[in-house]
Amino acid sequence: MHNLTVYLLISAALFLLGLLAIMTRKNAVSVLMGIELMLNSAGLNFVAFSRFSSGNLNGQVAALFIVIIAAAEAAVALAIFLNLYRLKATSDVDKADLLQG
């Protein structure tokens, strides 16, 4: 019942939902959630290919690194968005080009 195609279809749906969230939302937190969905779909691909191709744990290790990178990315992005909100009193990503160092 569970073959590779099912996992790839679920992963494609997650990726497309993340892409849709990034392209249609202006709220910074919604864009960040879309990026997280896209990273999770890549992790699902690694685990599925690892399970159905060779049976080793390389895909699970790659998925673990994706989760670690996503956590670090979320921390940095939230710090940037909080700075944007503090300076401009908005979470609109279109206003992010006004930040200067």
N, CA, C and O atoms as a Tinker XYZ file with bonds, in Angstrom:
   404  protein
     1  N      0.819000   -1.197000    0.000000    73     2
     2  CA     0.000000    0.000000    0.000000    64     1     3
     3  C      0.862000    1.259000    0.000000    63     2     4     5
     4  O      0.635000    2.180000   -0.785000    81     3
     5  N      1.853000    1.288000    0.889000    73     3     6
     6  CA     2.716000    2.465000    0.968000    64     5     7
     7  C      3.883000    2.304000    0.008000    63     6     8     9
     8  O      4.836000    1.573000    0.279000    81     7
     9  N      3.792000    2.981000   -1.089000    73     7    10
    10  CA     4.912000    2.964000   -2.007000    64     9    11
    11  C      5.490000    4.378000   -2.114000    63    10    12    13
    12  O      4.969000    5.323000   -1.522000    81    11
    13  N      6.534000    4.496000   -2.853000    73    11    14
    14  CA     7.256000    5.756000   -2.944000    64    13    15
    15  C      6.400000    6.859000   -3.551000    63    14    16    17
    16  O      6.559000    8.024000   -3.186000    81    15
    17  N      5.511000    6.529000   -4.450000    73    15    18
    18  CA     4.684000    7.534000   -5.118000    64    17    19
    19  C      3.787000    8.277000   -4.135000    63    18    20    21
    20  O      3.574000    9.480000   -4.281000    81    19
    21  N      3.267000    7.584000   -3.151000    73    19    22
    22  CA     2.401000    8.226000   -2.155000    64    21    23
    23  C      3.186000    9.280000   -1.386000    63    22    24    25
    24  O      2.706000   10.396000   -1.182000    81    23
    25  N      4.380000    8.927000   -0.966000    73    23    26
    26  CA     5.207000    9.869000   -0.223000    64    25    27
    27  C      5.605000   11.066000   -1.086000    63    26    28    29
    28  O      5.629000   12.200000   -0.609000    81    27
    29  N      5.912000   10.811000   -2.343000    73    27    30
    30  CA     6.297000   11.905000   -3.230000    64    29    31
    31  C      5.125000   12.832000   -3.519000    63    30    32    33
    32  O      5.316000   14.040000   -3.657000    81    31
    33  N      3.919000   12.289000   -3.614000    73    31    34
    34  CA     2.747000   13.136000   -3.818000    64    33    35
    35  C      2.455000   13.994000   -2.590000    63    34    36    37
    36  O      2.101000   15.166000   -2.719000    81    35
    37  N      2.601000   13.419000   -1.417000    73    35    38
    38  CA     2.414000   14.197000   -0.186000    64    37    39
    39  C      3.472000   15.280000   -0.089000    63    38    40    41
    40  O      3.171000   16.411000    0.291000    81    39
    41  N      4.699000   14.947000   -0.426000    73    39    42
    42  CA     5.781000   15.926000   -0.392000    64    41    43
    43  C      5.561000   17.043000   -1.404000    63    42    44    45
    44  O      5.823000   18.209000   -1.109000    81    43
    45  N      5.087000   16.697000   -2.583000    73    43    46
    46  CA     4.800000   17.721000   -3.594000    64    45    47
    47  C      3.675000   18.637000   -3.145000    63    46    48    49
    48  O      3.714000   19.844000   -3.382000    81    47
    49  N      2.666000   18.056000   -2.491000    73    47    50
    50  CA     1.566000   18.879000   -1.979000    64    49    51
    51  C      2.062000   19.831000   -0.893000    63    50    52    53
    52  O      1.675000   20.999000   -0.870000    81    51
    53  N      2.916000   19.341000    0.005000    73    51    54
    54  CA     3.483000   20.215000    1.030000    64    53    55
    55  C      4.315000   21.328000    0.413000    63    54    56    57
    56  O      4.228000   22.483000    0.830000    81    55
    57  N      5.121000   20.978000   -0.581000    73    55    58
    58  CA     5.960000   21.975000   -1.229000    64    57    59
    59  C      5.107000   23.039000   -1.920000    63    58    60    61
    60  O      5.396000   24.232000   -1.819000    81    59
    61  N      4.071000   22.615000   -2.610000    73    59    62
    62  CA     3.211000   23.575000   -3.297000    64    61    63
    63  C      2.444000   24.460000   -2.318000    63    62    64    65
    64  O      2.246000   25.646000   -2.583000    81    63
    65  N      2.013000   23.901000   -1.200000    73    63    66
    66  CA     1.349000   24.714000   -0.184000    64    65    67
    67  C      2.307000   25.751000    0.404000    63    66    68    69
    68  O      1.917000   26.891000    0.654000    81    67
    69  N      3.546000   25.353000    0.619000    73    67    70
    70  CA     4.549000   26.299000    1.101000    64    69    71
    71  C      4.836000   27.385000    0.090000    63    70    72    73
    72  O      4.954000   28.557000    0.446000    81    71
    73  N      4.949000   27.004000   -1.166000    73    71    74
    74  CA     5.188000   27.986000   -2.227000    64    73    75
    75  C      4.014000   28.951000   -2.357000    63    74    76    77
    76  O      4.202000   30.152000   -2.555000    81    75
    77  N      2.812000   28.416000   -2.244000    73    75    78
    78  CA     1.623000   29.261000   -2.293000    64    77    79
    79  C      1.597000   30.242000   -1.125000    63    78    80    81
    80  O      1.234000   31.406000   -1.294000    81    79
    81  N      1.979000   29.773000    0.053000    73    79    82
    82  CA     2.019000   30.662000    1.223000    64    81    83
    83  C      3.053000   31.766000    1.047000    63    82    84    85
    84  O      2.812000   32.906000    1.445000    81    83
    85  N      4.185000   31.446000    0.464000    73    83    86
    86  CA     5.227000   32.460000    0.260000    64    85    87
    87  C      4.792000   33.493000   -0.762000    63    86    88    89
    88  O      5.021000   34.690000   -0.584000    81    87
    89  N      4.167000   33.032000   -1.828000    73    87    90
    90  CA     3.843000   33.946000   -2.923000    64    89    91
    91  C      2.604000   34.795000   -2.660000    63    90    92    93
    92  O      2.478000   35.878000   -3.230000    81    91
    93  N      1.690000   34.335000   -1.814000    73    91    94
    94  CA     0.442000   35.067000   -1.645000    64    93    95
    95  C      0.369000   35.862000   -0.348000    63    94    96    97
    96  O     -0.470000   36.756000   -0.239000    81    95
    97  N      1.186000   35.584000    0.606000    73    95    98
    98  CA     1.097000   36.253000    1.903000    64    97    99
    99  C      2.062000   37.429000    1.983000    63    98   100   101
   100  O      3.147000   37.397000    1.404000    81    99
   101  N      1.657000   38.454000    2.700000    73    99   102
   102  CA     2.535000   39.584000    2.964000    64   101   103
   103  C      3.011000   39.594000    4.411000    63   102   104   105
   104  O      3.965000   40.294000    4.751000    81   103
   105  N      2.344000   38.813000    5.264000    73   103   106
   106  CA     2.737000   38.745000    6.655000    64   105   107
   107  C      4.031000   37.942000    6.771000    63   106   108   109
   108  O      4.160000   36.878000    6.166000    81   107
   109  N      4.977000   38.446000    7.541000    73   107   110
   110  CA     6.289000   37.816000    7.641000    64   109   111
   111  C      6.212000   36.430000    8.274000    63   110   112   113
   112  O      6.948000   35.529000    7.870000    81   111
   113  N      5.347000   36.245000    9.247000    73   111   114
   114  CA     5.236000   34.949000    9.908000    64   113   115
   115  C      4.644000   33.919000    8.950000    63   114   116   117
   116  O      5.054000   32.758000    8.972000    81   115
   117  N      3.708000   34.309000    8.126000    73   115   118
   118  CA     3.127000   33.385000    7.139000    64   117   119
   119  C      4.165000   32.974000    6.097000    63   118   120   121
   120  O      4.195000   31.818000    5.673000    81   119
   121  N      4.998000   33.895000    5.692000    73   119   122
   122  CA     6.071000   33.574000    4.746000    64   121   123
   123  C      7.049000   32.591000    5.388000    63   122   124   125
   124  O      7.507000   31.650000    4.741000    81   123
   125  N      7.361000   32.813000    6.652000    73   123   126
   126  CA     8.261000   31.909000    7.361000    64   125   127
   127  C      7.655000   30.511000    7.485000    63   126   128   129
   128  O      8.373000   29.520000    7.356000    81   127
   129  N      6.352000   30.415000    7.731000    73   127   130
   130  CA     5.705000   29.108000    7.790000    64   129   131
   131  C      5.726000   28.420000    6.427000    63   130   132   133
   132  O      5.848000   27.197000    6.361000    81   131
   133  N      5.610000   29.183000    5.338000    73   131   134
   134  CA     5.707000   28.595000    4.007000    64   133   135
   135  C      7.088000   28.015000    3.744000    63   134   136   137
   136  O      7.219000   26.948000    3.145000    81   135
   137  N      8.116000   28.724000    4.195000    73   135   138
   138  CA     9.483000   28.215000    4.037000    64   137   139
   139  C      9.662000   26.933000    4.835000    63   138   140   141
   140  O     10.307000   25.992000    4.371000    81   139
   141  N      9.093000   26.895000    6.033000    73   139   142
   142  CA     9.183000   25.687000    6.855000    64   141   143
   143  C      8.480000   24.505000    6.183000    63   142   144   145
   144  O      8.979000   23.381000    6.234000    81   143
   145  N      7.333000   24.748000    5.559000    73   143   146
   146  CA     6.647000   23.673000    4.836000    64   145   147
   147  C      7.500000   23.142000    3.692000    63   146   148   149
   148  O      7.553000   21.934000    3.462000    81   147
   149  N      8.160000   24.032000    2.983000    73   147   150
   150  CA     9.007000   23.601000    1.869000    64   149   151
   151  C     10.199000   22.787000    2.364000    63   150   152   153
   152  O     10.571000   21.792000    1.742000    81   151
   153  N     10.799000   23.202000    3.479000    73   151   154
   154  CA    11.912000   22.438000    4.032000    64   153   155
   155  C     11.450000   21.064000    4.529000    63   154   156   157
   156  O     12.162000   20.073000    4.367000    81   155
   157  N     10.267000   21.008000    5.130000    73   155   158
   158  CA     9.748000   19.716000    5.589000    64   157   159
   159  C      9.438000   18.778000    4.429000    63   158   160   161
   160  O      9.603000   17.564000    4.549000    81   159
   161  N      8.990000   19.334000    3.312000    73   159   162
   162  CA     8.750000   18.464000    2.154000    64   161   163
   163  C     10.060000   17.895000    1.611000    63   162   164   165
   164  O     10.099000   16.753000    1.155000    81   163
   165  N     11.125000   18.682000    1.658000    73   163   166
   166  CA    12.432000   18.149000    1.237000    64   165   167
   167  C     12.900000   17.058000    2.180000    63   166   168   169
   168  O     13.451000   16.050000    1.736000    81   167
   169  N     12.689000   17.246000    3.476000    73   167   170
   170  CA    13.050000   16.211000    4.446000    64   169   171
   171  C     12.266000   14.927000    4.239000    63   170   172   173
   172  O     12.813000   13.831000    4.362000    81   171
   173  N     10.978000   15.065000    3.923000    73   171   174
   174  CA    10.160000   13.887000    3.639000    64   173   175
   175  C     10.681000   13.142000    2.410000    63   174   176   177
   176  O     10.685000   11.911000    2.382000    81   175
   177  N     11.117000   13.881000    1.403000    73   175   178
   178  CA    11.708000   13.243000    0.219000    64   177   179
   179  C     12.954000   12.449000    0.578000    63   178   180   181
   180  O     13.120000   11.318000    0.122000    81   179
   181  N     13.829000   13.028000    1.391000    73   179   182
   182  CA    15.049000   12.320000    1.785000    64   181   183
   183  C     14.728000   11.026000    2.513000    63   182   184   185
   184  O     15.321000    9.985000    2.231000    81   183
   185  N     13.792000   11.091000    3.448000    73   183   186
   186  CA    13.443000    9.891000    4.221000    64   185   187
   187  C     12.787000    8.838000    3.331000    63   186   188   189
   188  O     13.086000    7.650000    3.451000    81   187
   189  N     11.901000    9.267000    2.444000    73   187   190
   190  CA    11.219000    8.302000    1.567000    64   189   191
   191  C     12.203000    7.630000    0.621000    63   190   192   193
   192  O     12.169000    6.410000    0.459000    81   191
   193  N     13.078000    8.410000   -0.006000    73   191   194
   194  CA    14.053000    7.801000   -0.918000    64   193   195
   195  C     15.023000    6.894000   -0.177000    63   194   196   197
   196  O     15.441000    5.866000   -0.710000    81   195
   197  N     15.381000    7.261000    1.036000    73   195   198
   198  CA    16.280000    6.424000    1.820000    64   197   199
   199  C     15.621000    5.091000    2.172000    63   198   200   201
   200  O     16.265000    4.043000    2.139000    81   199
   201  N     14.339000    5.141000    2.506000    73   199   202
   202  CA    13.649000    3.916000    2.899000    64   201   203
   203  C     13.434000    2.981000    1.719000    63   202   204   205
   204  O     13.589000    1.767000    1.852000    81   203
   205  N     13.081000    3.532000    0.572000    73   203   206
   206  CA    12.714000    2.679000   -0.552000    64   205   207
   207  C     13.875000    2.348000   -1.482000    63   206   208   209
   208  O     13.743000    1.457000   -2.321000    81   207
   209  N     14.997000    3.029000   -1.362000    73   207   210
   210  CA    16.092000    2.720000   -2.283000    64   209   211
   211  C     17.114000    1.772000   -1.666000    63   210   212   213
   212  O     17.341000    0.684000   -2.197000    81   211
   213  N     17.728000    2.158000   -0.567000    73   211   214
   214  CA    18.813000    1.327000   -0.052000    64   213   215
   215  C     18.588000    0.834000    1.363000    63   214   216   217
   216  O     19.218000   -0.136000    1.784000    81   215
   217  N     17.710000    1.475000    2.100000    73   215   218
   218  CA    17.444000    1.021000    3.453000    64   217   219
   219  C     18.420000    1.525000    4.493000    63   218   220   221
   220  O     18.282000    1.192000    5.670000    81   219
   221  N     19.409000    2.326000    4.094000    73   219   222
   222  CA    20.333000    2.860000    5.082000    64   221   223
   223  C     19.763000    4.134000    5.713000    63   222   224   225
   224  O     18.664000    4.560000    5.358000    81   223
   225  N     20.482000    4.725000    6.619000    73   223   226
   226  CA    19.973000    5.867000    7.374000    64   225   227
   227  C     20.438000    7.214000    6.831000    63   226   228   229
   228  O     20.325000    8.220000    7.531000    81   227
   229  N     20.950000    7.264000    5.625000    73   227   230
   230  CA    21.441000    8.531000    5.086000    64   229   231
   231  C     20.323000    9.553000    4.933000    63   230   232   233
   232  O     20.537000   10.738000    5.187000    81   231
   233  N     19.154000    9.127000    4.529000    73   231   234
   234  CA    18.030000   10.041000    4.370000    64   233   235
   235  C     17.554000   10.602000    5.698000    63   234   236   237
   236  O     17.193000   11.775000    5.788000    81   235
   237  N     17.553000    9.758000    6.738000    73   235   238
   238  CA    17.148000   10.233000    8.050000    64   237   239
   239  C     18.142000   11.237000    8.610000    63   238   240   241
   240  O     17.747000   12.198000    9.271000    81   239
   241  N     19.424000   11.029000    8.354000    73   239   242
   242  CA    20.441000   11.977000    8.800000    64   241   243
   243  C     20.293000   13.294000    8.052000    63   242   244   245
   244  O     20.411000   14.361000    8.655000    81   243
   245  N     20.039000   13.238000    6.759000    73   243   246
   246  CA    19.825000   14.458000    5.985000    64   245   247
   247  C     18.580000   15.195000    6.472000    63   246   248   249
   248  O     18.581000   16.424000    6.544000    81   247
   249  N     17.522000   14.462000    6.807000    73   247   250
   250  CA    16.307000   15.086000    7.326000    64   249   251
   251  C     16.562000   15.723000    8.685000    63   250   252   253
   252  O     16.004000   16.778000    8.986000    81   251
   253  N     17.391000   15.104000    9.504000    73   251   254
   254  CA    17.750000   15.692000   10.794000    64   253   255
   255  C     18.500000   17.002000   10.600000    63   254   256   257
   256  O     18.252000   17.967000   11.322000    81   255
   257  N     19.410000   17.051000    9.639000    73   255   258
   258  CA    20.116000   18.297000    9.344000    64   257   259
   259  C     19.158000   19.366000    8.820000    63   258   260   261
   260  O     19.324000   20.549000    9.116000    81   259
   261  N     18.170000   18.955000    8.052000    73   259   262
   262  CA    17.178000   19.915000    7.554000    64   261   263
   263  C     16.395000   20.514000    8.710000    63   262   264   265
   264  O     16.123000   21.715000    8.716000    81   263
   265  N     16.030000   19.693000    9.691000    73   263   266
   266  CA    15.299000   20.193000   10.854000    64   265   267
   267  C     16.167000   21.167000   11.648000    63   266   268   269
   268  O     15.674000   22.195000   12.113000    81   267
   269  N     17.447000   20.856000   11.807000    73   267   270
   270  CA    18.362000   21.740000   12.529000    64   269   271
   271  C     18.525000   23.059000   11.791000    63   270   272   273
   272  O     18.488000   24.125000   12.404000    81   271
   273  N     18.706000   22.990000   10.482000    73   271   274
   274  CA    18.854000   24.212000    9.684000    64   273   275
   275  C     17.571000   25.029000    9.716000    63   274   276   277
   276  O     17.627000   26.258000    9.770000    81   275
   277  N     16.424000   24.375000    9.685000    73   275   278
   278  CA    15.144000   25.090000    9.737000    64   277   279
   279  C     14.973000   25.802000   11.076000    63   278   280   281
   280  O     14.447000   26.914000   11.122000    81   279
   281  N     15.410000   25.175000   12.161000    73   279   282
   282  CA    15.309000   25.826000   13.468000    64   281   283
   283  C     16.207000   27.053000   13.535000    63   282   284   285
   284  O     15.796000   28.095000   14.047000    81   283
   285  N     17.421000   26.940000   13.026000    73   283   286
   286  CA    18.321000   28.092000   13.019000    64   285   287
   287  C     17.793000   29.194000   12.112000    63   286   288   289
   288  O     17.877000   30.375000   12.449000    81   287
   289  N     17.255000   28.813000   10.972000    73   287   290
   290  CA    16.683000   29.795000   10.037000    64   289   291
   291  C     15.497000   30.503000   10.659000    63   290   292   293
   292  O     15.327000   31.709000   10.478000    81   291
   293  N     14.680000   29.772000   11.384000    73   291   294
   294  CA    13.512000   30.382000   12.030000    64   293   295
   295  C     13.942000   31.367000   13.105000    63   294   296   297
   296  O     13.330000   32.426000   13.245000    81   295
   297  N     14.972000   31.047000   13.860000    73   295   298
   298  CA    15.448000   31.955000   14.898000    64   297   299
   299  C     15.984000   33.252000   14.302000    63   298   300   301
   300  O     15.675000   34.338000   14.792000    81   299
   301  N     16.781000   33.140000   13.253000    73   299   302
   302  CA    17.340000   34.333000   12.614000    64   301   303
   303  C     16.239000   35.148000   11.935000    63   302   304   305
   304  O     16.218000   36.374000   12.043000    81   303
   305  N     15.338000   34.478000   11.245000    73   303   306
   306  CA    14.268000   35.195000   10.545000    64   305   307
   307  C     13.332000   35.879000   11.529000    63   306   308   309
   308  O     12.895000   37.001000   11.277000    81   307
   309  N     13.016000   35.234000   12.640000    73   307   310
   310  CA    12.160000   35.876000   13.632000    64   309   311
   311  C     12.837000   37.085000   14.253000    63   310   312   313
   312  O     12.171000   38.078000   14.547000    81   311
   313  N     14.145000   37.024000   14.457000    73   311   314
   314  CA    14.866000   38.191000   14.965000    64   313   315
   315  C     14.795000   39.347000   13.967000    63   314   316   317
   316  O     14.607000   40.498000   14.361000    81   315
   317  N     14.944000   39.044000   12.690000    73   315   318
   318  CA    14.847000   40.081000   11.662000    64   317   319
   319  C     13.442000   40.651000   11.608000    63   318   320   321
   320  O     13.269000   41.865000   11.500000    81   319
   321  N     12.434000   39.787000   11.683000    73   319   322
   322  CA    11.050000   40.263000   11.619000    64   321   323
   323  C     10.665000   41.069000   12.852000    63   322   324   325
   324  O      9.906000   42.032000   12.751000    81   323
   325  N     11.187000   40.680000   14.023000    73   323   326
   326  CA    10.927000   41.473000   15.222000    64   325   327
   327  C     11.573000   42.846000   15.126000    63   326   328   329
   328  O     11.004000   43.835000   15.589000    81   327
   329  N     12.749000   42.914000   14.533000    73   327   330
   330  CA    13.400000   44.204000   14.312000    64   329   331
   331  C     12.591000   45.046000   13.323000    63   330   332   333
   332  O     12.447000   46.253000   13.513000    81   331
   333  N     12.072000   44.426000   12.288000    73   331   334
   334  CA    11.222000   45.125000   11.335000    64   333   335
   335  C      9.976000   45.661000   12.016000    63   334   336   337
   336  O      9.570000   46.797000   11.772000    81   335
   337  N      9.367000   44.846000   12.869000    73   335   338
   338  CA     8.157000   45.286000   13.560000    64   337   339
   339  C      8.460000   46.415000   14.544000    63   338   340   341
   340  O      7.660000   47.338000   14.705000    81   339
   341  N      9.617000   46.337000   15.199000    73   339   342
   342  CA     9.997000   47.381000   16.141000    64   341   343
   343  C     10.239000   48.703000   15.434000    63   342   344   345
   344  O      9.868000   49.757000   15.951000    81   343
   345  N     10.851000   48.664000   14.265000    73   343   346
   346  CA    11.177000   49.900000   13.552000    64   345   347
   347  C     10.003000   50.463000   12.763000    63   346   348   349
   348  O      9.834000   51.681000   12.710000    81   347
   349  N      9.200000   49.621000   12.155000    73   347   350
   350  CA     8.142000   50.094000   11.247000    64   349   351
   351  C      6.730000   49.828000   11.739000    63   350   352   353
   352  O      5.773000   50.263000   11.098000    81   351
   353  N      6.566000   49.131000   12.849000    73   351   354
   354  CA     5.263000   48.794000   13.427000    64   353   355
   355  C      4.357000   48.052000   12.438000    63   354   356   357
   356  O      3.142000   48.249000   12.421000    81   355
   357  N      4.967000   47.205000   11.626000    73   355   358
   358  CA     4.217000   46.376000   10.690000    64   357   359
   359  C      4.976000   45.070000   10.463000    63   358   360   361
   360  O      6.197000   45.016000   10.610000    81   359
   361  N      4.243000   44.027000   10.107000    73   359   362
   362  CA     4.888000   42.757000    9.765000    64   361   363
   363  C      4.808000   42.486000    8.265000    63   362   364   365
   364  O      4.960000   41.347000    7.823000    81   363
   365  N      4.569000   43.536000    7.490000    73   363   366
   366  CA     4.472000   43.434000    6.039000    64   365   367
   367  C      5.873000   43.286000    5.456000    63   366   368   369
   368  O      6.743000   44.121000    5.702000    81   367
   369  N      6.092000   42.216000    4.680000    73   367   370
   370  CA     7.427000   41.982000    4.135000    64   369   371
   371  C      7.783000   42.969000    3.030000    63   370   372   373
   372  O      8.956000   43.091000    2.677000    81   371
   373  N      6.802000   43.675000    2.478000    73   371   374
   374  CA     7.107000   44.686000    1.472000    64   373   375
   375  C      7.840000   45.882000    2.073000    63   374   376   377
   376  O      8.502000   46.624000    1.348000    81   375
   377  N      7.734000   46.077000    3.375000    73   375   378
   378  CA     8.411000   47.185000    4.054000    64   377   379
   379  C      9.837000   46.829000    4.452000    63   378   380   381
   380  O     10.561000   47.674000    4.978000    81   379
   381  N     10.241000   45.606000    4.213000    73   379   382
   382  CA    11.571000   45.140000    4.656000    64   381   383
   383  C     12.698000   45.806000    3.891000    63   382   384   385
   384  O     13.833000   45.809000    4.369000    81   383
   385  N     12.435000   46.365000    2.731000    73   383   386
   386  CA    13.509000   47.035000    1.991000    64   385   387
   387  C     13.876000   48.376000    2.595000    63   386   388   389
   388  O     14.834000   49.004000    2.147000    81   387
   389  N     13.147000   48.830000    3.592000    73   387   390
   390  CA    13.434000   50.103000    4.223000    64   389   391
   391  C     14.440000   49.992000    5.356000    63   390   392   393
   392  O     14.878000   51.012000    5.887000    81   391
   393  N     14.821000   48.762000    5.742000    73   391   394
   394  CA    15.800000   48.580000    6.797000    64   393   395
   395  C     17.189000   48.973000    6.288000    63   394   396   397
   396  O     17.589000   48.588000    5.189000    81   395
   397  N     17.900000   49.725000    7.082000    73   395   398
   398  CA    19.262000   50.113000    6.713000    64   397   399
   399  C     20.162000   49.865000    7.914000    63   398   400   401
   400  O     19.748000   50.019000    9.063000    81   399
   401  N     21.416000   49.475000    7.624000    73   399   402
   402  CA    22.330000   49.120000    8.691000    64   401   403
   403  C     23.185000   50.191000    9.177000    63   402   404
   404  O     23.990000   49.975000   10.083000    81   403
